[in-house]
């Protein structure tokens, strides 16, 4: 018993050809297009006052915190390696 794939493909094509198409109406498409154009043409918002005031904070404090975190992590790695080394030397 063989399966004829051409018959199955023809059935599938028939089913797909008979499907109804759903699309937005022309008036709805025009309305959406107008809304998109209006949104794109609006002027960009000005930056908030707190963002301008936070510039020194972002430029100095945050990198300093990152550096402190890295140094603390490095110190802990060295400290733990010393503890592990002392443990194995005492064995």
C-alpha positions in Angstrom: 0.0 0.0 0.0 1.6 3.3 -1.1 0.6 6.8 -0.2 0.2 9.2 -3.1 1.6 12.5 -1.8 0.4 14.4 -4.8 -3.3 13.7 -3.8 -2.6 15.0 -0.3 -0.8 18.1 -1.6 -3.8 18.8 -4.0 -6.2 18.4 -1.1 -4.1 20.8 1.1 -3.9 23.3 -1.7 -7.7 23.2 -2.2 -8.3 23.7 1.5 -5.9 26.6 1.6 -7.4 28.2 -1.6 -10.9 28.0 0.0 -9.9 29.8 3.2 -11.5 33.2 3.7 -9.2 36.2 3.8 -9.5 38.6 6.7 -8.1 42.0 6.3 -8.7 45.5 7.7 -11.0 47.7 5.8 -9.6 50.6 3.7 -11.1 53.2 6.1 -9.5 51.4 9.1 -6.2 51.2 7.3 -6.3 54.9 6.5 -7.1 55.7 10.2 -4.2 53.6 11.4 -1.9 55.1 8.9 -2.9 58.7 10.1 -2.3 57.7 13.7 1.1 56.3 12.9 2.1 59.4 10.9 0.9 61.7 13.7 2.8 59.7 16.3 6.0 59.8 14.2 5.8 63.5 13.6 5.4 64.6 17.2 8.4 66.4 18.7 10.5 64.2 21.0 10.0 64.8 24.7 12.6 66.9 26.5 14.8 65.1 29.1 13.5 65.2 32.6 15.2 67.4 35.2 16.2 64.5 37.4 18.0 62.9 34.5 20.1 66.1 33.9 20.8 66.4 37.6 21.8 62.8 37.8 24.6 63.1 35.2 27.4 63.7 37.7 26.1 60.7 39.7 26.1 58.5 36.6 29.5 59.8 35.5 31.4 59.5 38.8 29.6 57.5 41.5 28.5 54.5 39.4 32.0 53.8 38.0 33.4 54.2 41.5 30.9 51.7 42.9 31.8 49.3 40.1 35.5 49.6 40.8 34.9 49.1 44.6 32.9 46.0 43.8 35.7 44.6 41.6 38.3 45.3 44.2 36.2 43.7 46.9 35.7 40.6 44.7 39.5 40.4 44.0 40.3 40.8 47.7 37.9 37.9 48.6 39.4 35.7 45.9 42.9 36.3 47.3 41.7 35.7 50.8 39.9 32.5 50.0 42.8 31.2 48.1 45.0 31.9 51.1 42.6 30.0 53.4 42.5 27.0 51.0 46.3 27.1 50.7 46.8 27.1 54.5 44.3 24.2 54.8 46.2 22.0 52.4 49.6 23.0 53.9 48.4 21.9 57.3 47.4 18.5 56.0 
